[in-house]
Amino acid sequence: MALSGAWDIAGAQTAAEPQSSGSSRDTLSERVSALEARVAQLERRLAAQDDLQEAGVGQKPGGPWRSLRRGMSTSAVRDQLGRPSRKNEQLMSETWWYLGAKGAGWVQFDEKGRLESWGEP
């Protein structure tokens, strides 16, 4: 038999009750199942938000910069914004600069070549 009980905020056990290891496993199994269901639900919600973002729902019209999304490939960004005026390669990232009449804009890619952040001109 294993001991279990309630725990206070500081992490100290407040009461111990004998409990069979079978019911402890059952309780843990139920909690894990509930957490897995919650994670699956949250993943579905995130996927739905990504689908809306890709479809342009909720985005303001205003040119190619407004259509950028984190995770885009370098070729997708180039297709969207055109050839950059300047490139700066760092150890773990790459930054492209776009110089124009509205000022300077930039995009930054991670080490895998995926869009990480950007600043509109």
Biopython code that builds the backbone (N, CA, C, O; Angstrom):
import numpy as np
from Bio.PDB.StructureBuilder import StructureBuilder

atoms = [
    (1, "MET", "N", (0.833, -1.185, 0.000)),
    (1, "MET", "CA", (0.000, 0.000, 0.000)),
    (1, "MET", "C", (0.874, 1.243, 0.000)),
    (1, "MET", "O", (1.929, 1.279, 0.633)),
    (2, "ALA", "N", (0.416, 2.265, -0.723)),
    (2, "ALA", "CA", (1.131, 3.532, -0.792)),
    (2, "ALA", "C", (0.382, 4.571, 0.023)),
    (2, "ALA", "O", (-0.825, 4.447, 0.230)),
    (3, "LEU", "N", (1.095, 5.606, 0.492)),
    (3, "LEU", "CA", (0.464, 6.697, 1.222)),
    (3, "LEU", "C", (0.180, 7.834, 0.265)),
    (3, "LEU", "O", (0.992, 8.149, -0.605)),
    (4, "SER", "N", (-0.974, 8.443, 0.431)),
    (4, "SER", "CA", (-1.289, 9.623, -0.356)),
    (4, "SER", "C", (-2.023, 10.584, 0.544)),
    (4, "SER", "O", (-2.462, 10.206, 1.630)),
    (5, "GLY", "N", (-2.165, 11.821, 0.112)),
    (5, "GLY", "CA", (-2.879, 12.784, 0.926)),
    (5, "GLY", "C", (-2.911, 14.130, 0.252)),
    (5, "GLY", "O", (-2.449, 14.278, -0.879)),
    (6, "ALA", "N", (-3.449, 15.103, 0.933)),
    (6, "ALA", "CA", (-3.537, 16.456, 0.406)),
    (6, "ALA", "C", (-2.211, 17.164, 0.647)),
    (6, "ALA", "O", (-1.483, 16.842, 1.587)),
    (7, "TRP", "N", (-1.910, 18.117, -0.200)),
    (7, "TRP", "CA", (-0.665, 18.877, -0.090)),
    (7, "TRP", "C", (-1.017, 20.345, 0.061)),
    (7, "TRP", "O", (-1.925, 20.847, -0.602)),
    (8, "ASP", "N", (-0.286, 21.039, 0.948)),
    (8, "ASP", "CA", (-0.538, 22.472, 1.075)),
    (8, "ASP", "C", (0.272, 23.226, 0.026)),
    (8, "ASP", "O", (1.030, 22.618, -0.730)),
    (9, "ILE", "N", (0.116, 24.545, -0.023)),
    (9, "ILE", "CA", (0.765, 25.366, -1.051)),
    (9, "ILE", "C", (2.281, 25.237, -0.986)),
    (9, "ILE", "O", (2.939, 25.253, -2.026)),
    (10, "ALA", "N", (2.846, 25.109, 0.200)),
    (10, "ALA", "CA", (4.300, 25.007, 0.346)),
    (10, "ALA", "C", (4.828, 23.647, -0.079)),
    (10, "ALA", "O", (6.042, 23.452, -0.150)),
    (11, "GLY", "N", (3.947, 22.711, -0.359)),
    (11, "GLY", "CA", (4.392, 21.410, -0.818)),
    (11, "GLY", "C", (4.497, 20.377, 0.284)),
    (11, "GLY", "O", (4.958, 19.261, 0.042)),
    (12, "ALA", "N", (4.078, 20.725, 1.488)),
    (12, "ALA", "CA", (4.130, 19.767, 2.587)),
    (12, "ALA", "C", (2.847, 18.944, 2.595)),
    (12, "ALA", "O", (1.760, 19.466, 2.348)),
    (13, "GLN", "N", (2.982, 17.690, 2.873)),
    (13, "GLN", "CA", (1.811, 16.824, 2.912)),
    (13, "GLN", "C", (1.051, 17.107, 4.211)),
    (13, "GLN", "O", (1.639, 17.153, 5.291)),
    (14, "THR", "N", (-0.274, 17.296, 4.085)),
    (14, "THR", "CA", (-1.077, 17.651, 5.251)),
    (14, "THR", "C", (-1.763, 16.459, 5.883)),
    (14, "THR", "O", (-2.025, 16.474, 7.085)),
    (15, "ALA", "N", (-2.058, 15.445, 5.125)),
    (15, "ALA", "CA", (-2.716, 14.263, 5.691)),
    (15, "ALA", "C", (-2.340, 13.069, 4.837)),
    (15, "ALA", "O", (-2.165, 13.183, 3.624)),
    (16, "ALA", "N", (-2.219, 11.945, 5.474)),
    (16, "ALA", "CA", (-1.876, 10.745, 4.723)),
    (16, "ALA", "C", (-2.954, 9.706, 4.949)),
    (16, "ALA", "O", (-3.385, 9.458, 6.075)),
    (17, "GLU", "N", (-3.377, 9.106, 3.851)),
    (17, "GLU", "CA", (-4.362, 8.040, 3.940)),
    (17, "GLU", "C", (-3.817, 6.844, 3.185)),
    (17, "GLU", "O", (-3.266, 7.004, 2.096)),
    (18, "PRO", "N", (-3.958, 5.645, 3.739)),
    (18, "PRO", "CA", (-3.508, 4.487, 2.990)),
    (18, "PRO", "C", (-4.363, 4.321, 1.732)),
    (18, "PRO", "O", (-5.578, 4.518, 1.761)),
    (19, "GLN", "N", (-3.728, 3.966, 0.667)),
    (19, "GLN", "CA", (-4.433, 3.803, -0.597)),
    (19, "GLN", "C", (-3.734, 2.698, -1.366)),
    (19, "GLN", "O", (-2.508, 2.593, -1.338)),
    (20, "SER", "N", (-4.501, 1.888, -2.041)),
    (20, "SER", "CA", (-3.881, 0.799, -2.782)),
    (20, "SER", "C", (-3.173, 1.366, -4.000)),
    (20, "SER", "O", (-3.606, 2.368, -4.570)),
    (21, "SER", "N", (-2.084, 0.722, -4.397)),
    (21, "SER", "CA", (-1.336, 1.217, -5.557)),
    (21, "SER", "C", (-2.171, 1.125, -6.823)),
    (21, "SER", "O", (-1.949, 1.893, -7.759)),
    (22, "GLY", "N", (-3.119, 0.212, -6.875)),
    (22, "GLY", "CA", (-4.009, 0.096, -8.029)),
    (22, "GLY", "C", (-4.869, 1.337, -8.199)),
    (22, "GLY", "O", (-5.014, 1.840, -9.313)),
    (23, "SER", "N", (-5.448, 1.844, -7.095)),
    (23, "SER", "CA", (-6.302, 3.026, -7.227)),
    (23, "SER", "C", (-5.460, 4.274, -7.489)),
    (23, "SER", "O", (-5.936, 5.202, -8.143)),
    (24, "SER", "N", (-4.211, 4.320, -6.991)),
    (24, "SER", "CA", (-3.315, 5.437, -7.313)),
    (24, "SER", "C", (-3.044, 5.468, -8.807)),
    (24, "SER", "O", (-3.095, 6.523, -9.440)),
    (25, "ARG", "N", (-2.760, 4.309, -9.358)),
    (25, "ARG", "CA", (-2.529, 4.236, -10.799)),
    (25, "ARG", "C", (-3.765, 4.628, -11.578)),
    (25, "ARG", "O", (-3.676, 5.317, -12.593)),
    (26, "ASP", "N", (-4.939, 4.183, -11.096)),
    (26, "ASP", "CA", (-6.191, 4.544, -11.765)),
    (26, "ASP", "C", (-6.387, 6.053, -11.747)),
    (26, "ASP", "O", (-6.762, 6.645, -12.759)),
    (27, "THR", "N", (-6.134, 6.676, -10.597)),
    (27, "THR", "CA", (-6.285, 8.126, -10.469)),
    (27, "THR", "C", (-5.314, 8.838, -11.401)),
    (27, "THR", "O", (-5.699, 9.766, -12.113)),
    (28, "LEU", "N", (-4.067, 8.411, -11.399)),
    (28, "LEU", "CA", (-3.079, 9.029, -12.289)),
    (28, "LEU", "C", (-3.448, 8.828, -13.755)),
    (28, "LEU", "O", (-3.303, 9.734, -14.575)),
    (29, "SER", "N", (-3.920, 7.646, -14.067)),
    (29, "SER", "CA", (-4.327, 7.358, -15.436)),
    (29, "SER", "C", (-5.474, 8.274, -15.866)),
    (29, "SER", "O", (-5.486, 8.777, -16.990)),
    (30, "GLU", "N", (-6.438, 8.488, -14.967)),
    (30, "GLU", "CA", (-7.557, 9.380, -15.270)),
    (30, "GLU", "C", (-7.071, 10.814, -15.475)),
    (30, "GLU", "O", (-7.523, 11.505, -16.387)),
    (31, "ARG", "N", (-6.157, 11.248, -14.631)),
    (31, "ARG", "CA", (-5.624, 12.613, -14.760)),
    (31, "ARG", "C", (-4.849, 12.776, -16.066)),
    (31, "ARG", "O", (-4.981, 13.793, -16.746)),
    (32, "VAL", "N", (-4.046, 11.782, -16.414)),
    (32, "VAL", "CA", (-3.299, 11.836, -17.667)),
    (32, "VAL", "C", (-4.254, 11.870, -18.856)),
    (32, "VAL", "O", (-4.043, 12.630, -19.801)),
    (33, "SER", "N", (-5.286, 11.062, -18.814)),
    (33, "SER", "CA", (-6.274, 11.050, -19.903)),
    (33, "SER", "C", (-6.957, 12.406, -20.037)),
    (33, "SER", "O", (-7.151, 12.905, -21.146)),
    (34, "ALA", "N", (-7.320, 12.999, -18.900)),
    (34, "ALA", "CA", (-7.960, 14.316, -18.934)),
    (34, "ALA", "C", (-7.008, 15.367, -19.504)),
    (34, "ALA", "O", (-7.422, 16.214, -20.296)),
    (35, "LEU", "N", (-5.749, 15.317, -19.111)),
    (35, "LEU", "CA", (-4.756, 16.273, -19.640)),
    (35, "LEU", "C", (-4.539, 16.066, -21.136)),
    (35, "LEU", "O", (-4.432, 17.037, -21.884)),
    (36, "GLU", "N", (-4.471, 14.821, -21.574)),
    (36, "GLU", "CA", (-4.310, 14.546, -23.000)),
    (36, "GLU", "C", (-5.493, 15.078, -23.799)),
    (36, "GLU", "O", (-5.314, 15.617, -24.891)),
    (37, "ALA", "N", (-6.697, 14.927, -23.261)),
    (37, "ALA", "CA", (-7.887, 15.451, -23.946)),
    (37, "ALA", "C", (-7.830, 16.973, -24.026)),
    (37, "ALA", "O", (-8.184, 17.560, -25.049)),
    (38, "ARG", "N", (-7.385, 17.607, -22.951)),
    (38, "ARG", "CA", (-7.264, 19.075, -22.939)),
    (38, "ARG", "C", (-6.223, 19.552, -23.947)),
    (38, "ARG", "O", (-6.460, 20.523, -24.666)),
    (39, "VAL", "N", (-5.091, 18.892, -24.008)),
    (39, "VAL", "CA", (-4.053, 19.251, -24.975)),
    (39, "VAL", "C", (-4.578, 19.101, -26.400)),
    (39, "VAL", "O", (-4.336, 19.967, -27.241)),
    (40, "ALA", "N", (-5.283, 18.027, -26.676)),
    (40, "ALA", "CA", (-5.849, 17.809, -28.007)),
    (40, "ALA", "C", (-6.834, 18.924, -28.360)),
    (40, "ALA", "O", (-6.848, 19.408, -29.492)),
    (41, "GLN", "N", (-7.651, 19.326, -27.395)),
    (41, "GLN", "CA", (-8.608, 20.415, -27.623)),
    (41, "GLN", "C", (-7.877, 21.722, -27.933)),
    (41, "GLN", "O", (-8.258, 22.437, -28.860)),
    (42, "LEU", "N", (-6.835, 22.039, -27.167)),
    (42, "LEU", "CA", (-6.069, 23.261, -27.407)),
    (42, "LEU", "C", (-5.359, 23.221, -28.756)),
    (42, "LEU", "O", (-5.288, 24.238, -29.446)),
    (43, "GLU", "N", (-4.836, 22.063, -29.138)),
    (43, "GLU", "CA", (-4.186, 21.937, -30.443)),
    (43, "GLU", "C", (-5.182, 22.165, -31.574)),
    (43, "GLU", "O", (-4.837, 22.782, -32.582)),
    (44, "ARG", "N", (-6.407, 21.678, -31.425)),
    (44, "ARG", "CA", (-7.444, 21.915, -32.444)),
    (44, "ARG", "C", (-7.764, 23.404, -32.553)),
    (44, "ARG", "O", (-7.940, 23.928, -33.652)),
    (45, "ARG", "N", (-7.838, 24.084, -31.405)),
    (45, "ARG", "CA", (-8.121, 25.521, -31.420)),
    (45, "ARG", "C", (-6.990, 26.294, -32.101)),
    (45, "ARG", "O", (-7.245, 27.215, -32.877)),
    (46, "LEU", "N", (-5.744, 25.922, -31.812)),
    (46, "LEU", "CA", (-4.608, 26.586, -32.453)),
    (46, "LEU", "C", (-4.608, 26.345, -33.960)),
    (46, "LEU", "O", (-4.337, 27.261, -34.737)),
    (47, "ALA", "N", (-4.907, 25.130, -34.370)),
    (47, "ALA", "CA", (-4.958, 24.816, -35.801)),
    (47, "ALA", "C", (-6.044, 25.630, -36.489)),
    (47, "ALA", "O", (-5.849, 26.105, -37.608)),
    (48, "ALA", "N", (-7.184, 25.796, -35.831)),
    (48, "ALA", "CA", (-8.274, 26.593, -36.407)),
    (48, "ALA", "C", (-7.857, 28.049, -36.534)),
    (48, "ALA", "O", (-8.187, 28.695, -37.528)),
    (49, "GLN", "N", (-7.139, 28.578, -35.551)),
    (49, "GLN", "CA", (-6.646, 29.959, -35.627)),
    (49, "GLN", "C", (-5.645, 30.104, -36.764)),
    (49, "GLN", "O", (-5.673, 31.099, -37.489)),
    (50, "ASP", "N", (-4.757, 29.122, -36.929)),
    (50, "ASP", "CA", (-3.788, 29.156, -38.022)),
    (50, "ASP", "C", (-4.496, 29.146, -39.368)),
    (50, "ASP", "O", (-4.101, 29.866, -40.285)),
    (51, "ASP", "N", (-5.556, 28.322, -39.493)),
    (51, "ASP", "CA", (-6.321, 28.268, -40.737)),
    (51, "ASP", "C", (-6.943, 29.623, -41.043)),
    (51, "ASP", "O", (-6.930, 30.065, -42.191)),
    (52, "LEU", "N", (-7.489, 30.287, -40.023)),
    (52, "LEU", "CA", (-8.087, 31.612, -40.219)),
    (52, "LEU", "C", (-7.024, 32.626, -40.622)),
    (52, "LEU", "O", (-7.255, 33.462, -41.496)),
    (53, "GLN", "N", (-5.863, 32.550, -39.985)),
    (53, "GLN", "CA", (-4.789, 33.482, -40.312)),
    (53, "GLN", "C", (-4.314, 33.277, -41.748)),
    (53, "GLN", "O", (-4.098, 34.246, -42.475)),
    (54, "GLU", "N", (-4.152, 32.021, -42.158)),
    (54, "GLU", "CA", (-3.719, 31.735, -43.525)),
    (54, "GLU", "C", (-4.749, 32.197, -44.543)),
    (54, "GLU", "O", (-4.394, 32.587, -45.656)),
    (55, "ALA", "N", (-6.017, 32.157, -44.168)),
    (55, "ALA", "CA", (-7.080, 32.597, -45.067)),
    (55, "ALA", "C", (-7.208, 34.122, -45.073)),
    (55, "ALA", "O", (-7.953, 34.675, -45.883)),
    (56, "GLY", "N", (-6.492, 34.805, -44.180)),
    (56, "GLY", "CA", (-6.530, 36.254, -44.144)),
    (56, "GLY", "C", (-7.659, 36.826, -43.310)),
    (56, "GLY", "O", (-7.882, 38.036, -43.335)),
    (57, "VAL", "N", (-8.376, 35.997, -42.574)),
    (57, "VAL", "CA", (-9.477, 36.473, -41.748)),
    (57, "VAL", "C", (-8.908, 37.310, -40.601)),
    (57, "VAL", "O", (-8.011, 36.867, -39.884)),
    (58, "GLY", "N", (-9.430, 38.504, -40.441)),
    (58, "GLY", "CA", (-8.998, 39.376, -39.353)),
    (58, "GLY", "C", (-7.780, 40.211, -39.678)),
    (58, "GLY", "O", (-7.350, 41.011, -38.847)),
    (59, "GLN", "N", (-7.211, 40.053, -40.854)),
    (59, "GLN", "CA", (-6.059, 40.864, -41.231)),
    (59, "GLN", "C", (-6.519, 42.132, -41.917)),
    (59, "GLN", "O", (-7.511, 42.134, -42.645)),
    (60, "LYS", "N", (-5.797, 43.204, -41.682)),
    (60, "LYS", "CA", (-6.094, 44.468, -42.333)),
    (60, "LYS", "C", (-5.514, 44.448, -43.740)),
    (60, "LYS", "O", (-4.417, 43.934, -43.959)),
    (61, "PRO", "N", (-6.252, 45.009, -44.690)),
    (61, "PRO", "CA", (-5.660, 45.125, -46.017)),
    (61, "PRO", "C", (-4.523, 46.136, -45.943)),
    (61, "PRO", "O", (-4.551, 47.040, -45.108)),
    (62, "GLY", "N", (-3.545, 45.994, -46.790)),
    (62, "GLY", "CA", (-2.466, 46.985, -46.733)),
    (62, "GLY", "C", (-1.155, 46.479, -47.262)),
    (62, "GLY", "O", (-0.099, 46.876, -46.769)),
    (63, "GLY", "N", (-1.185, 45.643, -48.219)),
    (63, "GLY", "CA", (0.064, 45.271, -48.846)),
    (63, "GLY", "C", (0.647, 43.969, -48.352)),
    (63, "GLY", "O", (0.085, 43.285, -47.497)),
    (64, "PRO", "N", (1.790, 43.653, -48.920)),
    (64, "PRO", "CA", (2.397, 42.341, -48.672)),
    (64, "PRO", "C", (2.886, 42.137, -47.243)),
    (64, "PRO", "O", (2.929, 40.999, -46.775)),
    (65, "TRP", "N", (3.253, 43.189, -46.545)),
    (65, "TRP", "CA", (3.757, 43.027, -45.179)),
    (65, "TRP", "C", (2.691, 42.477, -44.252)),
    (65, "TRP", "O", (3.002, 41.746, -43.311)),
    (66, "ARG", "N", (1.443, 42.817, -44.507)),
    (66, "ARG", "CA", (0.338, 42.377, -43.645)),
    (66, "ARG", "C", (0.019, 40.902, -43.826)),
    (66, "ARG", "O", (-0.711, 40.322, -43.022)),
    (67, "SER", "N", (0.559, 40.289, -44.875)),
    (67, "SER", "CA", (0.297, 38.870, -45.137)),
    (67, "SER", "C", (1.386, 37.951, -44.604)),
    (67, "SER", "O", (1.287, 36.732, -44.738)),
    (68, "LEU", "N", (2.426, 38.525, -43.999)),
    (68, "LEU", "CA", (3.498, 37.688, -43.451)),
    (68, "LEU", "C", (2.990, 36.892, -42.258)),
    (68, "LEU", "O", (2.145, 37.355, -41.493)),
    (69, "ARG", "N", (3.528, 35.680, -42.120)),
    (69, "ARG", "CA", (3.185, 34.801, -40.999)),
    (69, "ARG", "C", (4.468, 34.177, -40.470)),
    (69, "ARG", "O", (5.371, 33.840, -41.235)),
    (70, "ARG", "N", (4.533, 34.029, -39.174)),
    (70, "ARG", "CA", (5.686, 33.329, -38.589)),
    (70, "ARG", "C", (5.762, 31.932, -39.164)),
    (70, "ARG", "O", (4.742, 31.273, -39.363)),
    (71, "GLY", "N", (6.985, 31.482, -39.432)),
    (71, "GLY", "CA", (7.180, 30.136, -39.941)),
    (71, "GLY", "C", (7.255, 30.056, -41.459)),
    (71, "GLY", "O", (7.546, 28.993, -42.007)),
    (72, "MET", "N", (6.995, 31.179, -42.153)),
    (72, "MET", "CA", (7.084, 31.166, -43.618)),
    (72, "MET", "C", (8.529, 30.876, -44.042)),
    (72, "MET", "O", (9.473, 31.234, -43.337)),
    (73, "SER", "N", (8.690, 30.233, -45.184)),
    (73, "SER", "CA", (10.024, 29.938, -45.708)),
    (73, "SER", "C", (10.619, 31.189, -46.347)),
    (73, "SER", "O", (9.909, 32.156, -46.625)),
    (74, "THR", "N", (11.930, 31.158, -46.576)),
    (74, "THR", "CA", (12.584, 32.291, -47.234)),
    (74, "THR", "C", (12.014, 32.509, -48.632)),
    (74, "THR", "O", (11.838, 33.652, -49.054)),
    (75, "SER", "N", (11.726, 31.434, -49.352)),
    (75, "SER", "CA", (11.190, 31.594, -50.709)),
    (75, "SER", "C", (9.778, 32.190, -50.677)),
    (75, "SER", "O", (9.432, 32.992, -51.545)),
    (76, "ALA", "N", (8.964, 31.813, -49.697)),
    (76, "ALA", "CA", (7.620, 32.384, -49.580)),
    (76, "ALA", "C", (7.694, 33.875, -49.264)),
    (76, "ALA", "O", (6.917, 34.664, -49.801)),
    (77, "VAL", "N", (8.630, 34.264, -48.391)),
    (77, "VAL", "CA", (8.791, 35.686, -48.064)),
    (77, "VAL", "C", (9.286, 36.444, -49.292)),
    (77, "VAL", "O", (8.811, 37.544, -49.573)),
    (78, "ARG", "N", (10.239, 35.863, -50.029)),
    (78, "ARG", "CA", (10.744, 36.513, -51.239)),
    (78, "ARG", "C", (9.619, 36.684, -52.266)),
    (78, "ARG", "O", (9.525, 37.722, -52.921)),
    (79, "ASP", "N", (8.771, 35.664, -52.401)),
    (79, "ASP", "CA", (7.617, 35.766, -53.301)),
    (79, "ASP", "C", (6.682, 36.888, -52.865)),
    (79, "ASP", "O", (6.101, 37.579, -53.701)),
    (80, "GLN", "N", (6.540, 37.064, -51.570)),
    (80, "GLN", "CA", (5.620, 38.058, -51.014)),
    (80, "GLN", "C", (6.183, 39.478, -51.098)),
    (80, "GLN", "O", (5.476, 40.405, -51.494)),
    (81, "LEU", "N", (7.452, 39.650, -50.728)),
    (81, "LEU", "CA", (8.039, 40.989, -50.606)),
    (81, "LEU", "C", (8.992, 41.361, -51.735)),
    (81, "LEU", "O", (9.317, 42.534, -51.919)),
    (82, "GLY", "N", (9.432, 40.375, -52.479)),
    (82, "GLY", "CA", (10.426, 40.647, -53.513)),
    (82, "GLY", "C", (11.834, 40.436, -52.992)),
    (82, "GLY", "O", (12.042, 40.021, -51.852)),
    (83, "ARG", "N", (12.797, 40.733, -53.855)),
    (83, "ARG", "CA", (14.207, 40.556, -53.493)),
    (83, "ARG", "C", (14.620, 41.620, -52.478)),
    (83, "ARG", "O", (14.318, 42.797, -52.674)),
    (84, "PRO", "N", (15.297, 41.237, -51.406)),
    (84, "PRO", "CA", (15.706, 42.227, -50.398)),
    (84, "PRO", "C", (16.800, 43.152, -50.929)),
    (84, "PRO", "O", (17.554, 42.784, -51.830)),
    (85, "SER", "N", (16.876, 44.343, -50.365)),
    (85, "SER", "CA", (17.931, 45.299, -50.715)),
    (85, "SER", "C", (19.270, 44.851, -50.153)),
    (85, "SER", "O", (20.320, 45.082, -50.752)),
    (86, "ARG", "N", (19.215, 44.210, -49.000)),
    (86, "ARG", "CA", (20.440, 43.785, -48.324)),
    (86, "ARG", "C", (20.153, 42.564, -47.462)),
    (86, "ARG", "O", (19.044, 42.409, -46.949)),
    (87, "LYS", "N", (21.151, 41.697, -47.302)),
    (87, "LYS", "CA", (21.043, 40.522, -46.424)),
    (87, "LYS", "C", (22.169, 40.569, -45.405)),
    (87, "LYS", "O", (23.283, 40.996, -45.709)),
    (88, "ASN", "N", (21.863, 40.125, -44.190)),
    (88, "ASN", "CA", (22.861, 40.057, -43.130)),
    (88, "ASN", "C", (22.750, 38.685, -42.480)),
    (88, "ASN", "O", (21.752, 38.392, -41.821)),
    (89, "GLU", "N", (23.757, 37.846, -42.657)),
    (89, "GLU", "CA", (23.744, 36.496, -42.093)),
    (89, "GLU", "C", (24.492, 36.473, -40.767)),
    (89, "GLU", "O", (25.638, 36.915, -40.675)),
    (90, "GLN", "N", (23.822, 35.949, -39.742)),
    (90, "GLN", "CA", (24.431, 35.754, -38.435)),
    (90, "GLN", "C", (24.595, 34.263, -38.206)),
    (90, "GLN", "O", (24.231, 33.454, -39.060)),
    (91, "LEU", "N", (25.141, 33.899, -37.061)),
    (91, "LEU", "CA", (25.392, 32.496, -36.754)),
    (91, "LEU", "C", (24.104, 31.671, -36.723)),
    (91, "LEU", "O", (24.058, 30.583, -37.298)),
    (92, "MET", "N", (23.059, 32.172, -36.061)),
    (92, "MET", "CA", (21.831, 31.402, -35.879)),
    (92, "MET", "C", (20.620, 32.039, -36.562)),
    (92, "MET", "O", (19.491, 31.597, -36.349)),
    (93, "SER", "N", (20.842, 33.072, -37.382)),
    (93, "SER", "CA", (19.713, 33.725, -38.030)),
    (93, "SER", "C", (20.186, 34.495, -39.261)),
    (93, "SER", "O", (21.383, 34.640, -39.510)),
    (94, "GLU", "N", (19.218, 34.976, -40.012)),
    (94, "GLU", "CA", (19.509, 35.792, -41.181)),
    (94, "GLU", "C", (18.484, 36.920, -41.231)),
    (94, "GLU", "O", (17.292, 36.690, -41.030)),
    (95, "THR", "N", (18.948, 38.138, -41.500)),
    (95, "THR", "CA", (18.064, 39.293, -41.592)),
    (95, "THR", "C", (18.126, 39.855, -43.001)),
    (95, "THR", "O", (19.203, 40.036, -43.570)),
    (96, "TRP", "N", (16.947, 40.127, -43.553)),
    (96, "TRP", "CA", (16.848, 40.774, -44.858)),
    (96, "TRP", "C", (16.309, 42.178, -44.647)),
    (96, "TRP", "O", (15.402, 42.390, -43.842)),
    (97, "TRP", "N", (16.872, 43.135, -45.376)),
    (97, "TRP", "CA", (16.449, 44.531, -45.299)),
    (97, "TRP", "C", (15.796, 44.931, -46.611)),
    (97, "TRP", "O", (16.262, 44.583, -47.696)),
    (98, "TYR", "N", (14.704, 45.672, -46.480)),
    (98, "TYR", "CA", (13.991, 46.216, -47.633)),
    (98, "TYR", "C", (13.975, 47.733, -47.482)),
    (98, "TYR", "O", (13.332, 48.273, -46.583)),
    (99, "LEU", "N", (14.689, 48.407, -48.372)),
    (99, "LEU", "CA", (14.776, 49.861, -48.329)),
    (99, "LEU", "C", (13.896, 50.448, -49.420)),
    (99, "LEU", "O", (13.974, 50.039, -50.579)),
    (100, "GLY", "N", (13.061, 51.405, -49.047)),
    (100, "GLY", "CA", (12.154, 51.979, -50.030)),
    (100, "GLY", "C", (11.706, 53.367, -49.629)),
    (100, "GLY", "O", (12.199, 53.936, -48.655)),
    (101, "ALA", "N", (10.766, 53.909, -50.390)),
    (101, "ALA", "CA", (10.270, 55.265, -50.165)),
    (101, "ALA", "C", (9.606, 55.409, -48.792)),
    (101, "ALA", "O", (9.628, 56.494, -48.210)),
    (102, "LYS", "N", (9.016, 54.332, -48.269)),
    (102, "LYS", "CA", (8.347, 54.389, -46.965)),
    (102, "LYS", "C", (9.309, 54.174, -45.805)),
    (102, "LYS", "O", (8.891, 54.224, -44.648)),
    (103, "GLY", "N", (10.577, 53.937, -46.084)),
    (103, "GLY", "CA", (11.552, 53.669, -45.040)),
    (103, "GLY", "C", (12.112, 52.260, -45.170)),
    (103, "GLY", "O", (12.022, 51.627, -46.222)),
    (104, "ALA", "N", (12.688, 51.789, -44.078)),
    (104, "ALA", "CA", (13.325, 50.470, -44.088)),
    (104, "ALA", "C", (12.439, 49.460, -43.367)),
    (104, "ALA", "O", (11.926, 49.733, -42.282)),
    (105, "GLY", "N", (12.267, 48.306, -43.972)),
    (105, "GLY", "CA", (11.601, 47.178, -43.347)),
    (105, "GLY", "C", (12.586, 46.025, -43.271)),
    (105, "GLY", "O", (13.574, 45.999, -44.005)),
    (106, "TRP", "N", (12.326, 45.089, -42.402)),
    (106, "TRP", "CA", (13.231, 43.958, -42.236)),
    (106, "TRP", "C", (12.459, 42.703, -41.898)),
    (106, "TRP", "O", (11.356, 42.762, -41.353)),
    (107, "VAL", "N", (13.045, 41.572, -42.224)),
    (107, "VAL", "CA", (12.522, 40.262, -41.831)),
    (107, "VAL", "C", (13.678, 39.453, -41.265)),
    (107, "VAL", "O", (14.809, 39.557, -41.740)),
    (108, "GLN", "N", (13.395, 38.653, -40.258)),
    (108, "GLN", "CA", (14.438, 37.826, -39.655)),
    (108, "GLN", "C", (14.007, 36.377, -39.667)),
    (108, "GLN", "O", (12.888, 36.037, -39.282)),
    (109, "PHE", "N", (14.930, 35.517, -40.124)),
    (109, "PHE", "CA", (14.693, 34.073, -40.208)),
    (109, "PHE", "C", (15.517, 33.361, -39.154)),
    (109, "PHE", "O", (16.602, 33.816, -38.791)),
    (110, "ASP", "N", (14.996, 32.235, -38.659)),
    (110, "ASP", "CA", (15.745, 31.433, -37.700)),
    (110, "ASP", "C", (16.764, 30.561, -38.433)),
    (110, "ASP", "O", (16.928, 30.671, -39.648)),
    (111, "GLU", "N", (17.443, 29.694, -37.682)),
    (111, "GLU", "CA", (18.492, 28.851, -38.257)),
    (111, "GLU", "C", (17.960, 27.836, -39.263)),
    (111, "GLU", "O", (18.728, 27.277, -40.045)),
    (112, "LYS", "N", (16.650, 27.596, -39.248)),
    (112, "LYS", "CA", (16.051, 26.663, -40.205)),
    (112, "LYS", "C", (15.481, 27.381, -41.433)),
    (112, "LYS", "O", (14.869, 26.749, -42.294)),
    (113, "GLY", "N", (15.682, 28.692, -41.512)),
    (113, "GLY", "CA", (15.175, 29.445, -42.652)),
    (113, "GLY", "C", (13.690, 29.750, -42.571)),
    (113, "GLY", "O", (13.045, 29.947, -43.601)),
    (114, "ARG", "N", (13.135, 29.792, -41.366)),
    (114, "ARG", "CA", (11.717, 30.093, -41.161)),
    (114, "ARG", "C", (11.575, 31.503, -40.581)),
    (114, "ARG", "O", (12.349, 31.912, -39.715)),
    (115, "LEU", "N", (10.580, 32.231, -41.069)),
    (115, "LEU", "CA", (10.347, 33.603, -40.621)),
    (115, "LEU", "C", (10.054, 33.635, -39.130)),
    (115, "LEU", "O", (9.161, 32.949, -38.633)),
    (116, "GLU", "N", (10.833, 34.454, -38.431)),
    (116, "GLU", "CA", (10.718, 34.543, -36.985)),
    (116, "GLU", "C", (10.082, 35.869, -36.551)),
    (116, "GLU", "O", (9.217, 35.890, -35.675)),
    (117, "SER", "N", (10.521, 36.988, -37.178)),
    (117, "SER", "CA", (9.987, 38.290, -36.831)),
    (117, "SER", "C", (10.226, 39.252, -37.983)),
    (117, "SER", "O", (10.998, 38.962, -38.896)),
    (118, "TRP", "N", (9.551, 40.414, -37.932)),
    (118, "TRP", "CA", (9.714, 41.400, -38.980)),
    (118, "TRP", "C", (9.246, 42.757, -38.503)),
    (118, "TRP", "O", (8.520, 42.873, -37.515)),
    (119, "GLY", "N", (9.669, 43.776, -39.217)),
    (119, "GLY", "CA", (9.247, 45.152, -38.944)),
    (119, "GLY", "C", (8.894, 45.812, -40.261)),
    (119, "GLY", "O", (9.707, 45.871, -41.183)),
    (120, "GLU", "N", (7.669, 46.307, -40.336)),
    (120, "GLU", "CA", (7.211, 46.968, -41.562)),
    (120, "GLU", "C", (7.885, 48.325, -41.722)),
    (120, "GLU", "O", (8.241, 48.972, -40.737)),
    (121, "PRO", "N", (8.058, 48.754, -42.979)),
    (121, "PRO", "CA", (8.599, 50.115, -43.186)),
    (121, "PRO", "C", (7.592, 51.155, -42.727)),
    (121, "PRO", "O", (7.857, 52.353, -42.818)),
]
sb = StructureBuilder()
sb.init_structure("model")
sb.init_model(0)
sb.init_chain("A")
sb.init_seg("    ")
for serial, (resi, resn, name, xyz) in enumerate(atoms, 1):
    if name == "N":
        sb.init_residue(resn, " ", resi, " ")
    sb.init_atom(name, np.array(xyz, "f"), 0.0, 1.0, " ", f" {name:<3s}", serial, name[0])
structure = sb.get_structure()
